Each structure stands twice: as structure tokens, then as C-alpha cells.
Amino acid sequence: MNKTLLLLLAFACPAAFAADTGTDTIKAQSQAMIRQAGHICDTVQGVYPAAFGGSVTVVCDDDRRYVIKNKSGNFVVEKAE
């Protein structure tokens, strides 16, 4: 599960995904990670890679935003500011 998201974090070109909100697989994996971290995420509207890689922003339920970061191979979920 985490391999797909890791590849997105490591190799994603933000320009290629600018108009895309993420595949169903990426959305499902992101949602699972957010829920495992104890946050609420019923529906994922989009998954957006950071401009310089290393993290993705996930929009859930229209008003919740989370950032998933890769820290030395461990994924960390934080509320976006």
C-alpha cells in the first residue's frame, strides 16, 4: 500500500499532476493512512504533490486538509495549516 504513495512522493512531477486530483488507488491509500493516524476522512476529493516533493496534501470532506510526509521512510500525517 505504501509503495505507491512513496513512489508518488519521490518521483511525482507536480506539473504532470497539476490538473489531476489523484488516482483512485492513491486516494484510497491516502485515506487509509489518515484514518490510521486517528484523523477523520470520509471522502477524498484530491491528492496533490508538493512542488518540491517529499509530501502530498490531501483534501477530505471538502473542508479538511492533511499533509502526508515521508520522513526517512516513515509516513507522518499532519493537519495542514
N, CA, C and O of each residue as an XYZ file, in Angstrom:
324
protein
N       0.823     -1.183      0.000
C       0.000      0.000      0.000
C       0.872      1.253      0.000
O       0.621      2.173     -0.778
N       1.864      1.304      0.836
C       2.675      2.499      0.962
C       3.633      2.683     -0.203
O       4.119      3.792     -0.423
N       3.915      1.635     -0.950
C       4.857      1.743     -2.060
C       4.351      2.698     -3.134
O       5.133      3.476     -3.682
N       3.076      2.653     -3.440
C       2.522      3.536     -4.458
C       2.622      4.981     -4.020
O       3.010      5.843     -4.807
N       2.278      5.254     -2.781
C       2.358      6.622     -2.270
C       3.812      7.065     -2.176
O       4.117      8.225     -2.451
N       4.710      6.168     -1.794
C       6.129      6.501     -1.731
C       6.644      6.889     -3.112
O       7.400      7.851     -3.247
N       6.240      6.150     -4.130
C       6.650      6.491     -5.492
C       6.107      7.846     -5.907
O       6.802      8.626     -6.558
N       4.878      8.126     -5.535
C       4.311      9.436     -5.840
C       5.111     10.530     -5.155
O       5.416     11.552     -5.769
N       5.451     10.330     -3.897
C       6.213     11.334     -3.161
C       7.615     11.519     -3.735
O       8.125     12.638     -3.789
N       8.226     10.441     -4.155
C       9.615     10.508     -4.589
C       9.783     10.986     -6.022
O      10.730     11.714     -6.321
N       8.890     10.593     -6.907
C       9.124     10.830     -8.324
C       8.086     11.691     -9.024
O       8.229     11.978    -10.212
N       7.070     12.101     -8.332
C       5.983     12.838     -8.985
C       6.455     14.200     -9.463
O       7.140     14.932     -8.749
N       6.079     14.509    -10.663
C       6.337     15.837    -11.221
C       5.065     16.647    -11.018
O       4.035     16.314    -11.603
N       5.104     17.682    -10.223
C       3.887     18.441     -9.930
C       3.187     18.974    -11.171
O       1.959     19.050    -11.195
N       3.934     19.340    -12.190
C       3.304     19.868    -13.405
C       2.451     18.805    -14.083
O       1.423     19.121    -14.682
N       2.870     17.555    -13.993
C       2.114     16.476    -14.629
C       0.798     16.212    -13.912
O      -0.149     15.701    -14.510
N       0.739     16.565    -12.621
C      -0.452     16.305    -11.830
C      -1.248     17.569    -11.523
O      -2.193     17.529    -10.735
N      -0.874     18.693    -12.137
C      -1.487     19.973    -11.791
C      -3.007     19.952    -11.928
O      -3.707     20.508    -11.082
N      -3.521     19.325    -12.971
C      -4.964     19.313    -13.192
C      -5.609     18.041    -12.659
O      -6.834     17.920    -12.664
N      -4.808     17.103    -12.205
C      -5.307     15.821    -11.745
C      -5.477     15.848    -10.230
O      -4.727     16.530     -9.531
N      -6.447     15.117     -9.728
C      -6.671     15.067     -8.290
C      -6.232     13.735     -7.699
O      -6.523     13.461     -6.534
N      -5.547     12.908     -8.461
C      -5.050     11.632     -7.968
C      -5.899     10.471     -8.429
O      -7.098     10.611     -8.669
N      -5.259      9.321     -8.548
C      -5.969      8.116     -8.963
C      -6.781      7.568     -7.787
O      -6.577      7.967     -6.641
N      -7.680      6.673     -8.078
C      -8.487      6.047     -7.030
C      -7.605      5.308     -6.027
O      -7.891      5.299     -4.830
N      -6.529      4.685     -6.521
C      -5.613      3.954     -5.641
C      -4.908      4.904     -4.681
O      -4.833      4.631     -3.483
N      -4.394      6.011     -5.194
C      -3.712      6.993     -4.357
C      -4.684      7.577     -3.329
O      -4.325      7.763     -2.166
N      -5.903      7.863     -3.758
C      -6.906      8.404     -2.833
C      -7.215      7.411     -1.716
O      -7.290      7.792     -0.548
N      -7.393      6.148     -2.069
C      -7.718      5.123     -1.064
C      -6.565      4.932     -0.081
O      -6.792      4.801      1.122
N      -5.340      4.916     -0.582
C      -4.187      4.730      0.293
C      -3.991      5.933      1.207
O      -3.665      5.778      2.384
N      -4.188      7.112      0.673
C      -4.068      8.329      1.482
C      -5.126      8.348      2.578
O      -4.836      8.682      3.727
N      -6.353      7.988      2.214
C      -7.441      7.957      3.189
C      -7.140      6.955      4.303
O      -7.381      7.235      5.477
N      -6.616      5.794      3.935
C      -6.285      4.776      4.937
C      -5.207      5.277      5.894
O      -5.294      5.041      7.099
N      -4.194      5.964      5.372
C      -3.126      6.493      6.228
C      -3.657      7.567      7.176
O      -3.270      7.614      8.344
N      -4.535      8.420      6.677
C      -5.117      9.479      7.505
C      -5.952      8.871      8.628
O      -5.873      9.304      9.777
N      -6.743      7.872      8.286
C      -7.572      7.215      9.308
C      -6.720      6.479     10.335
O      -7.030      6.504     11.526
N      -5.643      5.821      9.887
C      -4.750      5.119     10.811
C      -4.107      6.091     11.797
O      -3.803      5.724     12.931
N      -3.904      7.323     11.362
C      -3.306      8.340     12.225
C      -4.336      8.937     13.183
O      -3.995      9.792     14.001
N      -5.606      8.489     13.088
C      -6.634      8.936     14.011
C      -7.410     10.166     13.571
O      -8.118     10.777     14.371
N      -7.280     10.530     12.300
C      -7.996     11.699     11.784
C      -9.255     11.261     11.038
O      -9.401     10.091     10.683
N     -10.149     12.199     10.808
C     -11.397     11.925     10.091
C     -11.202     12.224      8.611
O     -10.703     13.287      8.239
N     -11.602     11.276      7.775
C     -11.543     11.461      6.326
C     -12.538     10.486      5.693
O     -12.215      9.323      5.451
N     -13.746     10.974      5.431
C     -14.774     10.116      4.859
C     -14.678     10.036      3.339
O     -14.866      8.966      2.761
N     -14.388     11.159      2.688
C     -14.297     11.206      1.233
C     -13.091     12.043      0.829
O     -12.924     13.165      1.308
N     -12.250     11.503     -0.048
C     -11.081     12.235     -0.530
C     -11.439     12.920     -1.849
O     -11.807     12.265     -2.824
N     -11.326     14.249     -1.860
C     -11.593     14.998     -3.089
C     -10.350     15.093     -3.972
O     -10.461     15.129     -5.198
N      -9.172     15.135     -3.357
C      -7.962     15.268     -4.161
C      -6.701     15.009     -3.373
O      -6.655     15.175     -2.154
N      -5.670     14.593     -4.106
C      -4.339     14.365     -3.557
C      -3.377     15.140     -4.435
O      -3.297     14.903     -5.641
N      -2.640     16.076     -3.828
C      -1.793     16.990     -4.594
C      -0.356     16.925     -4.097
O      -0.105     17.205     -2.925
N       0.601     16.560     -4.959
C       2.008     16.518     -4.546
C       2.556     17.921     -4.334
O       2.135     18.867     -5.000
N       3.491     18.050     -3.409
C       4.142     19.332     -3.146
C       5.049     19.690     -4.318
O       5.502     18.814     -5.055
N       5.305     20.959     -4.479
C       6.119     21.442     -5.592
C       7.515     20.835     -5.607
O       8.073     20.604     -6.680
N       8.087     20.575     -4.438
C       9.441     20.054     -4.382
C       9.501     18.626     -3.863
O      10.560     18.169     -3.434
N       8.389     17.923     -3.897
C       8.347     16.522     -3.499
C       8.469     16.336     -1.996
O       8.642     17.296     -1.245
N       8.376     15.091     -1.578
C       8.515     14.793     -0.163
C       7.226     14.811      0.622
O       7.190     14.343      1.760
N       6.155     15.347      0.033
C       4.876     15.356      0.735
C       3.729     15.500     -0.253
O       3.917     15.908     -1.399
N       2.543     15.157      0.218
C       1.324     15.370     -0.560
C       0.291     16.011      0.354
O       0.272     15.751      1.557
N      -0.564     16.843     -0.215
C      -1.679     17.425      0.512
C      -2.931     16.687      0.088
O      -3.182     16.507     -1.103
N      -3.717     16.261      1.064
C      -4.938     15.512      0.803
C      -6.118     16.345      1.284
O      -6.128     16.821      2.419
N      -7.119     16.520      0.410
C      -8.332     17.253      0.764
C      -9.428     16.225      1.008
O      -9.766     15.430      0.132
N      -9.978     16.261      2.227
C     -11.037     15.335      2.625
C     -12.293     16.108      2.993
O     -12.214     17.186      3.583
N     -13.429     15.571      2.651
C     -14.729     16.074      3.102
C     -14.894     17.573      2.855
O     -15.525     18.264      3.655
N     -14.345     18.072      1.777
C     -14.437     19.469      1.346
C     -13.758     20.486      2.257
O     -13.381     21.556      1.779
N     -13.585     20.204      3.539
C     -13.037     21.226      4.419
C     -11.867     20.770      5.282
O     -11.342     21.559      6.068
N     -11.457     19.538      5.153
C     -10.315     19.042      5.928
C      -9.120     18.862      5.000
O      -9.246     18.319      3.903
N      -7.966     19.324      5.453
C      -6.739     19.184      4.673
C      -5.665     18.562      5.551
O      -5.463     18.959      6.699
N      -4.981     17.573      4.978
C      -3.906     16.897      5.683
C      -2.677     16.862      4.788
O      -2.780     16.873      3.562
N      -1.514     16.820      5.427
C      -0.258     16.684      4.703
C       0.355     15.355      5.123
O       0.505     15.075      6.312
N       0.707     14.541      4.133
C       1.391     13.277      4.397
C       2.835     13.476      3.959
O       3.110     13.786      2.799
N       3.758     13.293      4.910
C       5.182     13.498      4.648
C       5.928     12.187      4.805
O       5.566     11.333      5.614
N       6.975     12.051      4.014
C       7.860     10.903      4.119
C       9.080     11.349      4.913
O       9.891     12.137      4.427
N       9.205     10.849      6.123
C      10.350     11.182      6.968
C      11.177      9.926      7.180
O      10.864      9.095      8.033
N      12.233      9.799      6.396
C      13.152      8.655      6.480
C      12.438      7.323      6.324
O      12.731      6.370      7.046
N      11.506      7.253      5.389
C      10.785      6.017      5.122
C       9.537      5.820      5.958
O       8.793      4.865      5.737
N       9.294      6.692      6.901
C       8.086      6.637      7.726
C       7.142      7.745      7.288
O       7.559      8.887      7.101
N       5.878      7.407      7.127
C       4.902      8.388      6.717
C       4.275      9.031      7.943
O       3.889      8.350      8.894
N       4.182     10.360      7.904
C       3.625     11.140      9.003
C       2.444     11.951      8.456
O       2.566     12.619      7.429
N       1.313     11.888      9.146
C       0.125     12.626      8.752
C      -0.036     13.811      9.697
O      -0.041     13.648     10.917
N      -0.168     15.012      9.121
C      -0.365     16.230      9.909
C      -1.522     17.011      9.329
O      -1.794     16.937      8.131
N      -2.204     17.762     10.178
C      -3.239     18.665      9.675
C      -2.545     19.816      8.945
O      -1.569     20.379      9.441
N      -3.057     20.153      7.771
C      -2.483     21.257      7.003
C      -2.918     22.580      7.606
O      -4.013     22.696      8.155
N      -2.067     23.555      7.502
C      -2.393     24.884      8.042
C      -2.925     25.766      6.952
O      -3.257     26.925      7.203
